[in-house]
Amino acid sequence: MEKTTPKLVILFSGKRKCGKDFLSEALLKKLGTDRAQIIRISEPIKRHWAESMGLDLAELLSDSAYKEHYRKQMIEWSENRRREDYGVFCRAACSTIDRDICIVSDVRRRTDIRFFLETFGPERLRTVRIETSQDVRVSRGWRFESGIDDVQSECDLDEYDRWDLRLLNDGVAGVDEMLQRLYSIVEGIGSPT
């Protein structure tokens, strides 16, 4: 497909192990890949890291210990690049958009939101914050790491309060219930396939 300007861009944010990728994938399945796609701001970072360090890109893109081993170094490198151009990785990720609905599964900074607002406008943007208790995150394999969990990439949106939707992904609400709430912010651009 050729590059298109999406009718809707849905930004997912949340702490590590909150379920951003899981819920992004579930929403994509509900919407259908003919209408929607997922992009990741972290993909251009990980691609550069894999190429320059001779690493396995697929493993860096996965939810694995391999990725966690390099996370702190990737954060430090990418923060330096963002100081030069705050939208560098958002712009690179957006170069692959070719569907009417674009799900961004890993928004982590106020400057990420700023980029998408400036690029697509507020009428095409929806923001979603996935929240999960620390105990649930621990049960999913999270453990606090200094230099990762206490830096801008994890904390910059903690006090942000202009979310279109907040979802508590703690195992109480079922996936179908959360998907229904997610789908409610997609209404107006057609029904799911």
C-alpha positions as CSV (number, residue, x, y, z in Angstrom):
1,M,0.0,0.0,0.0
2,E,1.1,3.6,-0.6
3,K,1.7,6.0,2.3
4,T,-1.5,7.6,3.5
5,T,-2.5,10.2,6.1
6,P,-4.4,8.3,8.8
7,K,-7.9,9.3,9.7
8,L,-7.1,8.4,13.3
9,V,-3.9,8.0,15.4
10,I,-4.3,6.2,18.8
11,L,-1.4,6.8,21.2
12,F,-0.9,4.1,23.9
13,S,1.2,5.0,27.0
14,G,2.0,3.2,30.2
15,K,4.7,1.8,32.4
16,R,6.8,-1.3,31.4
17,K,4.7,-4.5,31.8
18,C,1.4,-2.7,31.9
19,G,0.1,-4.4,28.8
20,K,0.5,-1.7,26.1
21,D,1.6,-4.2,23.4
22,F,-1.0,-6.7,24.4
23,L,-3.9,-4.3,24.2
24,S,-2.5,-2.6,21.0
25,E,-2.4,-6.1,19.3
26,A,-5.9,-6.9,20.6
27,L,-7.3,-3.6,19.2
28,L,-5.6,-4.3,15.9
29,K,-7.1,-7.7,15.7
30,K,-10.6,-6.2,16.4
31,L,-10.1,-3.4,13.8
32,G,-8.5,-5.6,11.1
33,T,-5.2,-5.2,9.4
34,D,-6.9,-3.9,6.3
35,R,-7.9,-0.8,8.2
36,A,-5.4,-0.4,11.0
37,Q,-1.7,-0.9,11.8
38,I,0.6,-0.7,14.7
39,I,3.8,1.4,14.7
40,R,6.4,1.7,17.4
41,I,8.5,4.7,18.2
42,S,11.1,2.3,19.6
43,E,11.5,0.4,16.3
44,P,13.8,3.0,14.6
45,I,15.9,3.1,17.9
46,K,16.2,-0.7,18.0
47,R,16.9,-1.0,14.3
48,H,19.8,1.4,14.6
49,W,21.0,-0.4,17.7
50,A,20.9,-3.8,16.0
51,E,22.7,-2.6,12.9
52,S,25.4,-0.7,14.7
53,M,26.0,-3.3,17.4
54,G,25.5,-6.5,15.2
55,L,22.5,-7.5,17.3
56,D,19.3,-9.5,16.5
57,L,16.6,-6.9,15.7
58,A,13.7,-9.4,16.1
59,E,14.9,-10.1,19.7
60,L,15.2,-6.4,20.4
61,L,11.7,-5.8,19.2
62,S,10.3,-8.7,21.4
63,D,9.4,-8.7,25.0
64,S,12.6,-10.5,26.0
65,A,15.5,-10.6,28.4
66,Y,17.7,-9.9,25.4
67,K,16.0,-6.5,24.9
68,E,16.2,-5.8,28.6
69,H,20.0,-6.4,28.6
70,Y,20.4,-3.4,26.1
71,R,17.5,-1.2,27.3
72,K,19.6,1.3,29.4
73,Q,22.1,1.8,26.6
74,M,19.4,2.3,24.0
75,I,17.6,4.8,26.3
76,E,20.8,6.9,26.9
77,W,21.6,6.9,23.1
78,S,18.1,7.8,22.1
79,E,17.8,10.6,24.7
80,N,20.9,12.2,23.2
81,R,19.3,12.1,19.7
82,R,16.1,13.5,21.1
83,R,18.0,16.5,22.5
84,E,19.0,17.3,18.9
85,D,15.5,16.7,17.4
86,Y,12.6,15.7,19.7
87,G,10.6,14.2,16.8
88,V,13.4,12.1,15.2
89,F,12.1,8.7,16.2
90,C,8.4,9.6,15.9
91,R,9.0,10.8,12.3
92,A,10.9,7.7,11.4
93,A,8.1,5.5,12.8
94,C,5.5,7.5,10.9
95,S,7.2,6.9,7.6
96,T,5.6,3.4,7.6
97,I,2.0,4.6,8.0
98,D,-0.2,3.2,5.2
99,R,-3.6,2.6,6.9
100,D,-6.6,4.7,8.0
101,I,-6.0,3.9,11.7
102,C,-2.6,4.0,13.2
103,I,-2.0,2.6,16.7
104,V,1.2,3.9,18.3
105,S,2.0,1.3,21.0
106,D,4.8,3.0,22.9
107,V,4.3,6.7,23.6
108,R,6.6,7.6,26.5
109,R,7.2,11.3,26.5
110,R,5.3,14.6,26.3
111,T,7.4,15.4,23.2
112,D,6.0,12.3,21.6
113,I,2.5,13.6,22.1
114,R,3.5,17.0,21.0
115,F,4.9,15.5,17.7
116,F,1.7,13.7,16.9
117,L,-0.5,16.7,17.8
118,E,1.6,18.9,15.6
119,T,1.7,16.4,12.8
120,F,-1.9,15.1,12.7
121,G,-3.9,17.6,14.7
122,P,-6.0,17.0,17.8
123,E,-9.1,16.0,15.7
124,R,-7.3,12.9,14.5
125,L,-5.6,12.0,17.8
126,R,-6.7,9.9,20.7
127,T,-4.6,9.2,23.8
128,V,-4.8,6.1,26.0
129,R,-3.1,5.6,29.3
130,I,-2.8,1.9,30.4
131,E,-2.4,1.7,34.2
132,T,-1.5,-1.3,36.2
133,S,-0.5,-1.8,39.9
134,Q,3.1,-2.5,40.7
135,D,2.2,-5.9,42.1
136,V,0.6,-6.9,38.7
137,R,3.6,-5.6,36.8
138,V,5.9,-7.7,39.1
139,S,3.7,-10.7,38.4
140,R,4.3,-10.1,34.7
141,G,8.1,-10.1,35.2
142,W,8.8,-6.4,36.0
143,R,11.4,-5.4,38.5
144,F,12.6,-1.9,39.2
145,E,15.9,-1.0,37.5
146,S,17.6,2.3,38.4
147,G,18.5,4.2,35.2
148,I,15.5,2.7,33.4
149,D,12.4,3.0,35.6
150,D,13.3,6.4,37.1
151,V,14.2,8.3,33.9
152,Q,12.2,10.3,31.4
153,S,11.4,7.4,29.2
154,E,9.3,5.8,32.0
155,C,8.2,8.9,34.1
156,D,7.6,11.8,31.7
157,L,3.9,11.1,31.3
158,D,3.2,10.2,34.9
159,E,1.7,13.6,35.6
160,Y,0.1,14.1,32.2
161,D,-3.6,14.4,32.6
162,R,-5.2,15.0,29.2
163,W,-5.9,11.3,28.3
164,D,-8.9,10.6,26.2
165,L,-9.1,7.2,27.9
166,R,-7.6,5.6,31.0
167,L,-7.7,1.8,31.3
168,L,-6.9,-0.2,34.4
169,N,-5.3,-3.4,33.2
170,D,-5.0,-5.2,36.5
171,G,-6.8,-8.5,35.6
172,V,-10.2,-7.4,37.0
173,A,-11.6,-6.0,33.8
174,G,-11.7,-8.5,31.0
175,V,-10.0,-8.0,27.7
176,D,-13.4,-7.7,25.9
177,E,-14.5,-5.0,28.3
178,M,-11.2,-3.0,27.8
179,L,-11.5,-3.5,24.0
180,Q,-15.1,-2.2,24.0
181,R,-13.8,0.9,25.9
182,L,-10.9,1.3,23.4
183,Y,-13.2,0.8,20.4
184,S,-15.5,3.6,21.8
185,I,-12.7,6.1,20.9
186,V,-12.6,4.8,17.3
187,E,-16.3,5.3,16.6
188,G,-17.1,7.6,13.7
189,I,-14.6,6.2,11.3
190,G,-16.5,3.0,10.3
191,S,-17.3,-0.3,12.0
192,P,-14.8,-3.1,12.6
193,T,-14.4,-5.9,10.1
